[in-house]
Amino acid sequence: MPNPVVHWEIGAQDAAKIGAFYGELFGWRTDHNPALNYRRVDTGVEGIMPTDQKTMPPYVTFYIQVDDLQAYLDRELRLGGKSVVPPRRIPGIGAFALFADPEGP
């Protein structure tokens, strides 16, 4: 699978919409388990679940390895995301950036 996930979790009010957003952004496939109301992403164990605004607001926390950080940030903007933290280098490790998906603040 391209662009491997190191660790992540997503909670979304509209799990189908957010699943489609990340699927288009990173080329991921998801499947829906109606009995659990859960969308599994084919990384093996992680997934997308619906949240209730009263008990848990939408959230996303994850790190994805990509070959061109800026290219993916540009792509997420075209898909409706928003930059939160621009790319920052971490000496001896690499770089990171944060963005909000279409449901994010």
Protein Blocks (a to p, Z undefined) as FASTA:
>chain_A
ZZiafbdcdddfblmlmmmmmmmmnopacdddfklopacdfehpaccddddfkloccddd
dddddfblklmmmmmmmnopacfbdcdddehilpcdddddfkbZZ
